[in-house]
Amino acid sequence: MRIAVIIKGKSPRKDDFYRDLSENANFTRIQDLQILETEYAGHAVKLAASCCAGVDYLIAGGGDGTLNEVVNGCMQALDNAPGLSLPAVGVLALGTANDFLKTTNADGSVAQLLELIREGKRTRIDVGRIHYRQQDGKNGQRYFVNVADIGIGASVVQRMGGSRPWLGANGHYLLAIVTGFLTYRKQLLKLSSSSGFSWQGKCLAALVGNGKCFGSGLYALPAARLDSGELELTVVGDVALLDFIQKLPLLRKGSSINHPQVLYARASEFQAQHVSTPIGVEVDGEYLGTTPVKIGILPAALEILLP
């Protein structure tokens, strides 16, 4: 059994992992175990791509951003070697939000990961792929397993940067959203899908999800499933701050929102085009670039450790 753990080097919970590791006899008995720490943004992509061919299990230790990088490393390795058998990916919750795990029954603990490995509980899930415009004007591509966000979320991610969530993850993100409402200018966005969905209007956010949850506990894509073979879309149009505050309890519960400016759709591919001004795009809490974008799904493309 060959296991590699890729840990975000700057994670404030890194010491907790090493303590749990030393105290868990089942982990210490694993003979072929690599622990790799990231040193900079994007490092987990390179680490995953370089080691995924030689391991059975690849564990992403960090938050949603670290998981996203590990998935991208795996998918890039597969792009370069189409016949490659990818390892099963596990999630070790060392981040502040860990929104991907909120779609699952996993808790992201060392003990549960060991149990899943021992019982061989591998689940195939879909992987999203987004094409977008990079900040240098070139075309970019990124894989994701949770949520891609066009609009205010990208602005919030840029504003938050590397700041520490002194209010806690939920409070910190919520404050950033409320602040964003006061400064963000909604742009005209055109949306279309492979299933015939079409919409144009002033847009606060367009969320395309494989998972249900983003933004540290906001279940904005309540119908999303990791293995459905399709992506879910939630469009939040010309919505005011008061509307958001009033609907926040429903977002926390994962209920659908009944509002004339909130729409839902499902398809295997979505396209988004700005009308005049390019609109920011982020994936799993990482700012990418701007519209235009094309977002598709790769069904059952990755095995993941889930209960």
Secondary structure, 3 states (H helix, E strand, C coil): CEEEEEECCCCCCHHHHHHHHHHCHHHHCCCEEEEEECCCCCHHHHHHHHHHHHCCEEEEEECHHHHHHHHHHHHHHHHHCCCCCCCEEEEEECCCCCCHHHHCCCCCCHHHHHHHHHHCCEEEEEEEEEEEEECCCCEEEEEECCEEEEEHHHHHHHHHCCCCCCCCHHHHHHHHHHHHHHHCCCEEEEEEECCCCEEEEEECEEEEECCCCECCCECCCCCCCCCCCCEEEEEECCCCHHHHHHHHHHHHHCCCCCCCCEEEEEECEEEEEECCCCCEEEECCEEEEEEEEEEEEEEEEEEEECC
